[in-house]
């Protein structure tokens, strides 16, 4: 079973994303790398190879799941503490997902929209006005890797920016940036998401305007069969999109 496309993707990431890069250079490099890997032909080849069982599908399935914020995450390349490359599958709001909660990340990130359209809003704390929300500190349980949500009390946030990203668009965000995203079309949206290892935080901040959240949310990893099935469906969808383009 060949692994040429997996090896090439690993090389692209290793050459682009260094461990001790300044954040501005890291963000630029991560955005360029994820845009390169998201090129339609290249991504189809990578996902098709992974869907055939190449690499380590059992290990990747353990880190692939439906995220608490409403989308499916499929791990494609695991660079350990240096970087992780994932495909994010977003369903339109008719499935009941809607926009994510406002949140930040443990480390700087870059993402590229492969198909569909993604909406994005950026926020900052604003004690004097803006929207009212409840702030949670999100961390991972030491024992079972479930999400732990600790309520920290009321907060106010101000909207800074709203954008729409269509297929081929990419962006990069520092870890602390408060934002939320959603599928901004009636068709499913696919993004390629690169989590870097720079400045990794032990927790993230989550702000919600909805009802109180439970103290722990179970993380249910995909089985190996389900992981490979999801990859196969993604490969077919990407291949159809590339032919239509």
C-alpha atoms as an extended CHARMM CRD file, in Angstrom:
* protein
*
       245  EXT
         1         1  UNK       CA              0.0000000000        0.0000000000        0.0000000000  PROA      1               0.0000000000
         2         2  UNK       CA              1.6100000000        3.2590000000       -1.1440000000  PROA      2               0.0000000000
         3         3  UNK       CA              2.1370000000        6.2800000000        1.0720000000  PROA      3               0.0000000000
         4         4  UNK       CA              3.6520000000        8.7150000000       -1.4280000000  PROA      4               0.0000000000
         5         5  UNK       CA              1.0610000000       11.4430000000       -0.8700000000  PROA      5               0.0000000000
         6         6  UNK       CA              1.1730000000       11.0970000000        2.9260000000  PROA      6               0.0000000000
         7         7  UNK       CA              4.9650000000       11.3590000000        2.8350000000  PROA      7               0.0000000000
         8         8  UNK       CA              4.8130000000       14.4250000000        0.5750000000  PROA      8               0.0000000000
         9         9  UNK       CA              2.2840000000       16.1350000000        2.8660000000  PROA      9               0.0000000000
        10        10  UNK       CA              4.4360000000       15.4180000000        5.9000000000  PROA      10              0.0000000000
        11        11  UNK       CA              7.4450000000       16.9100000000        4.0960000000  PROA      11              0.0000000000
        12        12  UNK       CA              5.5180000000       20.0530000000        3.1480000000  PROA      12              0.0000000000
        13        13  UNK       CA              4.4680000000       20.6170000000        6.7560000000  PROA      13              0.0000000000
        14        14  UNK       CA              7.8910000000       19.8230000000        8.2340000000  PROA      14              0.0000000000
        15        15  UNK       CA              9.6050000000       22.2540000000        5.8820000000  PROA      15              0.0000000000
        16        16  UNK       CA              7.0590000000       25.0330000000        6.4290000000  PROA      16              0.0000000000
        17        17  UNK       CA              6.2500000000       25.0260000000       10.1460000000  PROA      17              0.0000000000
        18        18  UNK       CA              9.2240000000       25.3520000000       12.5040000000  PROA      18              0.0000000000
        19        19  UNK       CA              9.1110000000       24.8370000000       16.2450000000  PROA      19              0.0000000000
        20        20  UNK       CA             10.6810000000       28.1600000000       17.2890000000  PROA      20              0.0000000000
        21        21  UNK       CA              9.4040000000       30.5550000000       14.6380000000  PROA      21              0.0000000000
        22        22  UNK       CA              8.0970000000       34.0070000000       15.6640000000  PROA      22              0.0000000000
        23        23  UNK       CA              4.3020000000       34.0140000000       15.5900000000  PROA      23              0.0000000000
        24        24  UNK       CA              3.9770000000       36.3040000000       12.5610000000  PROA      24              0.0000000000
        25        25  UNK       CA              6.2680000000       34.0830000000       10.4870000000  PROA      25              0.0000000000
        26        26  UNK       CA              4.5520000000       30.9650000000       11.8070000000  PROA      26              0.0000000000
        27        27  UNK       CA              1.1310000000       32.2540000000       10.7650000000  PROA      27              0.0000000000
        28        28  UNK       CA              2.3490000000       33.1720000000        7.2700000000  PROA      28              0.0000000000
        29        29  UNK       CA              4.0770000000       29.8170000000        6.8310000000  PROA      29              0.0000000000
        30        30  UNK       CA              1.0990000000       27.8430000000        8.1370000000  PROA      30              0.0000000000
        31        31  UNK       CA             -1.3140000000       29.6880000000        5.8400000000  PROA      31              0.0000000000
        32        32  UNK       CA              0.8940000000       29.0620000000        2.8100000000  PROA      32              0.0000000000
        33        33  UNK       CA              1.3120000000       25.3790000000        3.6770000000  PROA      33              0.0000000000
        34        34  UNK       CA             -2.3790000000       24.7000000000        4.2210000000  PROA      34              0.0000000000
        35        35  UNK       CA             -3.2700000000       26.5180000000        0.9740000000  PROA      35              0.0000000000
        36        36  UNK       CA             -0.7620000000       24.3510000000       -0.8950000000  PROA      36              0.0000000000
        37        37  UNK       CA             -2.0840000000       21.1190000000        0.6230000000  PROA      37              0.0000000000
        38        38  UNK       CA             -5.6870000000       22.1940000000       -0.0630000000  PROA      38              0.0000000000
        39        39  UNK       CA             -5.1500000000       22.4130000000       -3.8260000000  PROA      39              0.0000000000
        40        40  UNK       CA             -7.9890000000       20.2470000000       -5.2420000000  PROA      40              0.0000000000
        41        41  UNK       CA             -5.8680000000       17.6540000000       -7.0250000000  PROA      41              0.0000000000
        42        42  UNK       CA             -3.3640000000       17.2900000000       -4.2170000000  PROA      42              0.0000000000
        43        43  UNK       CA             -5.9330000000       16.9910000000       -1.4480000000  PROA      43              0.0000000000
        44        44  UNK       CA             -7.9740000000       14.3980000000       -3.3680000000  PROA      44              0.0000000000
        45        45  UNK       CA             -4.8350000000       12.2710000000       -3.7620000000  PROA      45              0.0000000000
        46        46  UNK       CA             -3.9700000000       12.5430000000       -0.0680000000  PROA      46              0.0000000000
        47        47  UNK       CA             -7.4860000000       11.7310000000        1.1610000000  PROA      47              0.0000000000
        48        48  UNK       CA             -7.8650000000        8.8640000000       -1.3320000000  PROA      48              0.0000000000
        49        49  UNK       CA             -4.5920000000        7.3430000000       -0.1410000000  PROA      49              0.0000000000
        50        50  UNK       CA             -5.6550000000        7.6330000000        3.4930000000  PROA      50              0.0000000000
        51        51  UNK       CA             -9.0880000000        6.1690000000        2.6790000000  PROA      51              0.0000000000
        52        52  UNK       CA             -7.3670000000        3.0950000000        1.2450000000  PROA      52              0.0000000000
        53        53  UNK       CA             -5.9990000000        2.3410000000        4.7160000000  PROA      53              0.0000000000
        54        54  UNK       CA             -2.5180000000        3.7670000000        4.1890000000  PROA      54              0.0000000000
        55        55  UNK       CA             -0.7220000000        5.2570000000        7.1630000000  PROA      55              0.0000000000
        56        56  UNK       CA             -2.1700000000        4.4780000000       10.5790000000  PROA      56              0.0000000000
        57        57  UNK       CA             -5.9740000000        4.6590000000       10.2990000000  PROA      57              0.0000000000
        58        58  UNK       CA             -6.5840000000        3.1070000000       13.7330000000  PROA      58              0.0000000000
        59        59  UNK       CA             -4.5410000000        5.8170000000       15.4550000000  PROA      59              0.0000000000
        60        60  UNK       CA             -6.0410000000        8.6030000000       13.3320000000  PROA      60              0.0000000000
        61        61  UNK       CA             -9.5810000000        7.3970000000       14.0730000000  PROA      61              0.0000000000
        62        62  UNK       CA             -8.9500000000        7.8660000000       17.8040000000  PROA      62              0.0000000000
        63        63  UNK       CA             -8.4250000000       11.5920000000       17.1640000000  PROA      63              0.0000000000
        64        64  UNK       CA            -11.3450000000       11.9980000000       14.7470000000  PROA      64              0.0000000000
        65        65  UNK       CA            -14.8010000000       12.8440000000       16.0650000000  PROA      65              0.0000000000
        66        66  UNK       CA            -17.7590000000       15.1960000000       16.0040000000  PROA      66              0.0000000000
        67        67  UNK       CA            -16.5650000000       18.2910000000       17.7770000000  PROA      67              0.0000000000
        68        68  UNK       CA            -18.5700000000       19.8460000000       20.5920000000  PROA      68              0.0000000000
        69        69  UNK       CA            -18.7870000000       23.0250000000       18.4940000000  PROA      69              0.0000000000
        70        70  UNK       CA            -20.7390000000       21.2670000000       15.7660000000  PROA      70              0.0000000000
        71        71  UNK       CA            -18.5340000000       19.9440000000       12.9520000000  PROA      71              0.0000000000
        72        72  UNK       CA            -16.7470000000       16.6640000000       12.1620000000  PROA      72              0.0000000000
        73        73  UNK       CA            -12.9650000000       16.4750000000       12.4640000000  PROA      73              0.0000000000
        74        74  UNK       CA            -10.9340000000       13.9280000000       10.5040000000  PROA      74              0.0000000000
        75        75  UNK       CA             -7.2370000000       13.7160000000       11.3390000000  PROA      75              0.0000000000
        76        76  UNK       CA             -5.1280000000       13.4590000000        8.1740000000  PROA      76              0.0000000000
        77        77  UNK       CA             -1.5180000000       14.0860000000        9.2450000000  PROA      77              0.0000000000
        78        78  UNK       CA             -0.3120000000       13.7810000000       12.8370000000  PROA      78              0.0000000000
        79        79  UNK       CA              2.9000000000       15.6900000000       13.4800000000  PROA      79              0.0000000000
        80        80  UNK       CA              2.5860000000       15.3150000000       17.2570000000  PROA      80              0.0000000000
        81        81  UNK       CA              3.4020000000       18.4960000000       19.1700000000  PROA      81              0.0000000000
        82        82  UNK       CA              4.6020000000       20.2350000000       15.9930000000  PROA      82              0.0000000000
        83        83  UNK       CA              1.3980000000       20.2380000000       13.9520000000  PROA      83              0.0000000000
        84        84  UNK       CA             -1.7930000000       18.3580000000       13.0910000000  PROA      84              0.0000000000
        85        85  UNK       CA             -3.5980000000       18.5590000000        9.7680000000  PROA      85              0.0000000000
        86        86  UNK       CA             -7.3300000000       17.8380000000        9.7650000000  PROA      86              0.0000000000
        87        87  UNK       CA            -10.2900000000       17.9990000000        7.4380000000  PROA      87              0.0000000000
        88        88  UNK       CA            -13.3000000000       19.7560000000        8.9800000000  PROA      88              0.0000000000
        89        89  UNK       CA            -16.7200000000       18.8620000000        7.5990000000  PROA      89              0.0000000000
        90        90  UNK       CA            -19.3780000000       21.4920000000        8.2310000000  PROA      90              0.0000000000
        91        91  UNK       CA            -23.0720000000       20.8730000000        7.6730000000  PROA      91              0.0000000000
        92        92  UNK       CA            -25.5390000000       23.6660000000        6.8410000000  PROA      92              0.0000000000
        93        93  UNK       CA            -27.6690000000       25.0980000000        9.6130000000  PROA      93              0.0000000000
        94        94  UNK       CA            -30.6370000000       22.9780000000        8.6180000000  PROA      94              0.0000000000
        95        95  UNK       CA            -28.9780000000       20.1470000000       10.5590000000  PROA      95              0.0000000000
        96        96  UNK       CA            -29.1810000000       22.2340000000       13.6950000000  PROA      96              0.0000000000
        97        97  UNK       CA            -25.5050000000       23.0650000000       14.0210000000  PROA      97              0.0000000000
        98        98  UNK       CA            -25.6440000000       26.8320000000       13.5360000000  PROA      98              0.0000000000
        99        99  UNK       CA            -22.6630000000       29.0450000000       14.3690000000  PROA      99              0.0000000000
       100       100  UNK       CA            -20.0920000000       27.8070000000       16.8380000000  PROA      100             0.0000000000
       101       101  UNK       CA            -19.7420000000       29.3320000000       20.2530000000  PROA      101             0.0000000000
       102       102  UNK       CA            -17.2040000000       32.1490000000       20.3690000000  PROA      102             0.0000000000
       103       103  UNK       CA            -13.8410000000       30.6480000000       21.2950000000  PROA      103             0.0000000000
       104       104  UNK       CA            -10.0790000000       30.7650000000       20.8750000000  PROA      104             0.0000000000
       105       105  UNK       CA             -7.5170000000       27.9750000000       20.3870000000  PROA      105             0.0000000000
       106       106  UNK       CA             -4.6090000000       26.3530000000       22.1870000000  PROA      106             0.0000000000
       107       107  UNK       CA             -2.1320000000       27.2970000000       19.4530000000  PROA      107             0.0000000000
       108       108  UNK       CA             -1.9260000000       29.3580000000       16.2510000000  PROA      108             0.0000000000
       109       109  UNK       CA             -3.8740000000       27.9300000000       13.3260000000  PROA      109             0.0000000000
       110       110  UNK       CA             -4.4100000000       28.2160000000        9.6090000000  PROA      110             0.0000000000
       111       111  UNK       CA             -7.3280000000       27.0320000000        7.5110000000  PROA      111             0.0000000000
       112       112  UNK       CA             -8.3500000000       26.9060000000        3.8570000000  PROA      112             0.0000000000
       113       113  UNK       CA            -11.8780000000       26.4740000000        2.4870000000  PROA      113             0.0000000000
       114       114  UNK       CA            -11.8400000000       23.5670000000        0.0400000000  PROA      114             0.0000000000
       115       115  UNK       CA            -15.5030000000       23.6430000000       -0.9530000000  PROA      115             0.0000000000
       116       116  UNK       CA            -18.5950000000       25.5070000000        0.1940000000  PROA      116             0.0000000000
       117       117  UNK       CA            -18.4560000000       28.7720000000        2.1270000000  PROA      117             0.0000000000
       118       118  UNK       CA            -17.5440000000       29.6000000000        5.7060000000  PROA      118             0.0000000000
       119       119  UNK       CA            -18.7850000000       32.5660000000        7.7270000000  PROA      119             0.0000000000
       120       120  UNK       CA            -16.4560000000       34.0280000000       10.3510000000  PROA      120             0.0000000000
       121       121  UNK       CA            -16.8160000000       36.6310000000       13.1010000000  PROA      121             0.0000000000
       122       122  UNK       CA            -13.9990000000       38.0380000000       15.2570000000  PROA      122             0.0000000000
       123       123  UNK       CA            -14.5350000000       39.3920000000       18.7890000000  PROA      123             0.0000000000
       124       124  UNK       CA            -12.7100000000       41.0340000000       21.6720000000  PROA      124             0.0000000000
       125       125  UNK       CA            -13.6080000000       41.5530000000       25.3700000000  PROA      125             0.0000000000
       126       126  UNK       CA            -15.5700000000       44.7590000000       25.8910000000  PROA      126             0.0000000000
       127       127  UNK       CA            -16.4850000000       45.6390000000       29.5040000000  PROA      127             0.0000000000
       128       128  UNK       CA            -18.3920000000       48.7390000000       28.3770000000  PROA      128             0.0000000000
       129       129  UNK       CA            -20.7700000000       47.2360000000       25.8400000000  PROA      129             0.0000000000
       130       130  UNK       CA            -21.4090000000       44.6060000000       23.1940000000  PROA      130             0.0000000000
       131       131  UNK       CA            -23.1170000000       41.2330000000       23.5890000000  PROA      131             0.0000000000
       132       132  UNK       CA            -23.6150000000       39.4640000000       26.9050000000  PROA      132             0.0000000000
       133       133  UNK       CA            -22.2990000000       35.9070000000       27.1940000000  PROA      133             0.0000000000
       134       134  UNK       CA            -21.2240000000       33.3170000000       29.7340000000  PROA      134             0.0000000000
       135       135  UNK       CA            -17.5170000000       32.5510000000       29.7840000000  PROA      135             0.0000000000
       136       136  UNK       CA            -16.2340000000       28.9810000000       30.1810000000  PROA      136             0.0000000000
       137       137  UNK       CA            -12.7410000000       27.6280000000       30.4640000000  PROA      137             0.0000000000
       138       138  UNK       CA            -12.4270000000       24.5180000000       28.3040000000  PROA      138             0.0000000000
       139       139  UNK       CA             -9.7910000000       21.9090000000       29.0250000000  PROA      139             0.0000000000
       140       140  UNK       CA             -9.3040000000       18.1930000000       28.5010000000  PROA      140             0.0000000000
       141       141  UNK       CA             -9.8710000000       15.6840000000       31.2720000000  PROA      141             0.0000000000
       142       142  UNK       CA             -6.6480000000       14.0700000000       32.4960000000  PROA      142             0.0000000000
       143       143  UNK       CA             -8.2600000000       10.6380000000       32.5460000000  PROA      143             0.0000000000
       144       144  UNK       CA            -10.5480000000       10.2800000000       29.5270000000  PROA      144             0.0000000000
       145       145  UNK       CA             -9.8050000000       13.2400000000       27.1960000000  PROA      145             0.0000000000
       146       146  UNK       CA            -13.4050000000       14.4790000000       27.4180000000  PROA      146             0.0000000000
       147       147  UNK       CA            -14.0140000000       18.2280000000       27.2360000000  PROA      147             0.0000000000
       148       148  UNK       CA            -14.2630000000       19.8700000000       30.6460000000  PROA      148             0.0000000000
       149       149  UNK       CA            -16.1780000000       23.1580000000       30.7500000000  PROA      149             0.0000000000
       150       150  UNK       CA            -15.7820000000       25.3350000000       33.8370000000  PROA      150             0.0000000000
       151       151  UNK       CA            -18.1430000000       28.3120000000       34.1070000000  PROA      151             0.0000000000
       152       152  UNK       CA            -16.2760000000       31.5290000000       34.9580000000  PROA      152             0.0000000000
       153       153  UNK       CA            -19.1920000000       33.9510000000       34.9890000000  PROA      153             0.0000000000
       154       154  UNK       CA            -20.7360000000       36.6340000000       32.7560000000  PROA      154             0.0000000000
       155       155  UNK       CA            -18.7440000000       38.4850000000       30.1160000000  PROA      155             0.0000000000
       156       156  UNK       CA            -19.2520000000       41.0760000000       27.4140000000  PROA      156             0.0000000000
       157       157  UNK       CA            -17.7840000000       40.9070000000       23.9250000000  PROA      157             0.0000000000
       158       158  UNK       CA            -17.6220000000       43.3170000000       21.0120000000  PROA      158             0.0000000000
       159       159  UNK       CA            -17.7630000000       42.2320000000       17.3760000000  PROA      159             0.0000000000
       160       160  UNK       CA            -14.6950000000       43.3340000000       15.4030000000  PROA      160             0.0000000000
       161       161  UNK       CA            -15.0800000000       41.8310000000       11.9520000000  PROA      161             0.0000000000
       162       162  UNK       CA            -17.3280000000       39.6150000000        9.8330000000  PROA      162             0.0000000000
       163       163  UNK       CA            -16.1000000000       37.7890000000        6.7380000000  PROA      163             0.0000000000
       164       164  UNK       CA            -17.1870000000       35.1390000000        4.2340000000  PROA      164             0.0000000000
       165       165  UNK       CA            -14.6060000000       32.6780000000        2.9160000000  PROA      165             0.0000000000
       166       166  UNK       CA            -15.3260000000       30.8970000000       -0.3530000000  PROA      166             0.0000000000
       167       167  UNK       CA            -13.5170000000       27.8930000000       -1.8440000000  PROA      167             0.0000000000
       168       168  UNK       CA             -9.8220000000       28.6680000000       -2.2550000000  PROA      168             0.0000000000
       169       169  UNK       CA             -9.7820000000       31.2900000000        0.5260000000  PROA      169             0.0000000000
       170       170  UNK       CA             -7.4350000000       30.8380000000        3.4720000000  PROA      170             0.0000000000
       171       171  UNK       CA             -6.7690000000       32.5680000000        6.7790000000  PROA      171             0.0000000000
       172       172  UNK       CA             -4.5350000000       32.2640000000        9.8430000000  PROA      172             0.0000000000
       173       173  UNK       CA             -5.2740000000       33.2670000000       13.4290000000  PROA      173             0.0000000000
       174       174  UNK       CA             -3.1540000000       33.6990000000       16.5670000000  PROA      174             0.0000000000
       175       175  UNK       CA             -4.1560000000       31.3350000000       19.3590000000  PROA      175             0.0000000000
       176       176  UNK       CA             -5.7930000000       34.0120000000       21.5120000000  PROA      176             0.0000000000
       177       177  UNK       CA             -8.1280000000       35.3380000000       18.7780000000  PROA      177             0.0000000000
       178       178  UNK       CA            -11.7860000000       35.0630000000       19.7670000000  PROA      178             0.0000000000
       179       179  UNK       CA            -13.9230000000       33.9820000000       16.8380000000  PROA      179             0.0000000000
       180       180  UNK       CA            -16.7530000000       31.7870000000       15.6660000000  PROA      180             0.0000000000
       181       181  UNK       CA            -17.4210000000       30.1560000000       12.3060000000  PROA      181             0.0000000000
       182       182  UNK       CA            -20.2980000000       28.4320000000       10.5470000000  PROA      182             0.0000000000
       183       183  UNK       CA            -21.3140000000       26.8260000000        7.2650000000  PROA      183             0.0000000000
       184       184  UNK       CA            -22.5900000000       29.8310000000        5.2860000000  PROA      184             0.0000000000
       185       185  UNK       CA            -24.3200000000       27.9440000000        2.4610000000  PROA      185             0.0000000000
       186       186  UNK       CA            -27.0390000000       25.3520000000        1.9730000000  PROA      186             0.0000000000
       187       187  UNK       CA            -24.3910000000       22.8220000000        0.8760000000  PROA      187             0.0000000000
       188       188  UNK       CA            -21.8150000000       21.1360000000        3.1340000000  PROA      188             0.0000000000
       189       189  UNK       CA            -18.5290000000       22.9940000000        3.5640000000  PROA      189             0.0000000000
       190       190  UNK       CA            -15.0890000000       21.3680000000        3.7910000000  PROA      190             0.0000000000
       191       191  UNK       CA            -12.0610000000       23.1220000000        5.2650000000  PROA      191             0.0000000000
       192       192  UNK       CA             -8.4760000000       21.9900000000        5.6750000000  PROA      192             0.0000000000
       193       193  UNK       CA             -7.3130000000       22.9770000000        9.1520000000  PROA      193             0.0000000000
       194       194  UNK       CA             -3.7020000000       23.1480000000       10.3580000000  PROA      194             0.0000000000
       195       195  UNK       CA             -3.0690000000       23.3130000000       14.0890000000  PROA      195             0.0000000000
       196       196  UNK       CA              0.5070000000       24.3610000000       14.8260000000  PROA      196             0.0000000000
       197       197  UNK       CA              2.5210000000       23.6260000000       17.9410000000  PROA      197             0.0000000000
       198       198  UNK       CA              3.5220000000       27.2040000000       18.6450000000  PROA      198             0.0000000000
       199       199  UNK       CA              2.6680000000       28.7340000000       22.0520000000  PROA      199             0.0000000000
       200       200  UNK       CA              0.3550000000       25.9110000000       23.0450000000  PROA      200             0.0000000000
       201       201  UNK       CA             -2.0270000000       26.7430000000       25.9100000000  PROA      201             0.0000000000
       202       202  UNK       CA             -3.4570000000       24.1270000000       28.3260000000  PROA      202             0.0000000000
       203       203  UNK       CA             -6.9790000000       25.4900000000       27.8390000000  PROA      203             0.0000000000
       204       204  UNK       CA             -9.2190000000       27.6030000000       25.6500000000  PROA      204             0.0000000000
       205       205  UNK       CA            -11.9210000000       30.1710000000       26.3680000000  PROA      205             0.0000000000
       206       206  UNK       CA            -15.4890000000       29.5520000000       25.2200000000  PROA      206             0.0000000000
       207       207  UNK       CA            -18.2520000000       32.1720000000       25.3130000000  PROA      207             0.0000000000
       208       208  UNK       CA            -21.8640000000       31.1400000000       24.7990000000  PROA      208             0.0000000000
       209       209  UNK       CA            -25.1660000000       32.9940000000       24.7300000000  PROA      209             0.0000000000
       210       210  UNK       CA            -27.2010000000       29.7760000000       24.9600000000  PROA      210             0.0000000000
       211       211  UNK       CA            -28.3100000000       27.7560000000       27.9870000000  PROA      211             0.0000000000
       212       212  UNK       CA            -25.8460000000       26.6070000000       30.6170000000  PROA      212             0.0000000000
       213       213  UNK       CA            -23.3890000000       23.9670000000       29.4480000000  PROA      213             0.0000000000
       214       214  UNK       CA            -22.6680000000       20.6900000000       31.2640000000  PROA      214             0.0000000000
       215       215  UNK       CA            -19.4460000000       20.4060000000       33.2150000000  PROA      215             0.0000000000
       216       216  UNK       CA            -18.1230000000       17.6800000000       30.9010000000  PROA      216             0.0000000000
       217       217  UNK       CA            -18.8740000000       16.7840000000       27.2950000000  PROA      217             0.0000000000
       218       218  UNK       CA            -18.0250000000       13.2960000000       26.1180000000  PROA      218             0.0000000000
       219       219  UNK       CA            -15.6570000000       12.9850000000       23.1830000000  PROA      219             0.0000000000
       220       220  UNK       CA            -16.6180000000        9.9820000000       21.0600000000  PROA      220             0.0000000000
       221       221  UNK       CA            -13.8670000000        9.0130000000       18.6020000000  PROA      221             0.0000000000
       222       222  UNK       CA            -14.7690000000        7.3480000000       15.3320000000  PROA      222             0.0000000000
       223       223  UNK       CA            -14.2040000000        3.6490000000       14.8470000000  PROA      223             0.0000000000
       224       224  UNK       CA            -11.5690000000        2.7620000000       12.2770000000  PROA      224             0.0000000000
       225       225  UNK       CA            -14.2810000000        1.6050000000        9.8470000000  PROA      225             0.0000000000
       226       226  UNK       CA            -16.2570000000        4.8280000000       10.2760000000  PROA      226             0.0000000000
       227       227  UNK       CA            -13.0840000000        6.8960000000        9.8530000000  PROA      227             0.0000000000
       228       228  UNK       CA            -12.2280000000        5.1660000000        6.5700000000  PROA      228             0.0000000000
       229       229  UNK       CA            -15.8390000000        5.4780000000        5.4090000000  PROA      229             0.0000000000
       230       230  UNK       CA            -15.8340000000        9.2200000000        6.1310000000  PROA      230             0.0000000000
       231       231  UNK       CA            -12.5720000000        9.5950000000        4.2020000000  PROA      231             0.0000000000
       232       232  UNK       CA            -13.9730000000        7.6690000000        1.2420000000  PROA      232             0.0000000000
       233       233  UNK       CA            -17.0430000000        9.9080000000        1.1090000000  PROA      233             0.0000000000
       234       234  UNK       CA            -14.8390000000       12.9850000000        1.4040000000  PROA      234             0.0000000000
       235       235  UNK       CA            -12.5610000000       11.7660000000       -1.4160000000  PROA      235             0.0000000000
       236       236  UNK       CA            -15.5620000000       11.2340000000       -3.6910000000  PROA      236             0.0000000000
       237       237  UNK       CA            -16.9650000000       14.6680000000       -2.8700000000  PROA      237             0.0000000000
       238       238  UNK       CA            -13.6180000000       16.3610000000       -3.4680000000  PROA      238             0.0000000000
       239       239  UNK       CA            -13.0970000000       14.4520000000       -6.6970000000  PROA      239             0.0000000000
       240       240  UNK       CA            -16.5270000000       15.4570000000       -7.9690000000  PROA      240             0.0000000000
       241       241  UNK       CA            -15.8490000000       19.0660000000       -7.0420000000  PROA      241             0.0000000000
       242       242  UNK       CA            -12.4950000000       19.0630000000       -8.8340000000  PROA      242             0.0000000000
       243       243  UNK       CA            -14.0700000000       17.6410000000      -12.0160000000  PROA      243             0.0000000000
       244       244  UNK       CA            -16.8780000000       20.2040000000      -11.9060000000  PROA      244             0.0000000000
       245       245  UNK       CA            -14.3460000000       23.0160000000      -11.5900000000  PROA      245             0.0000000000
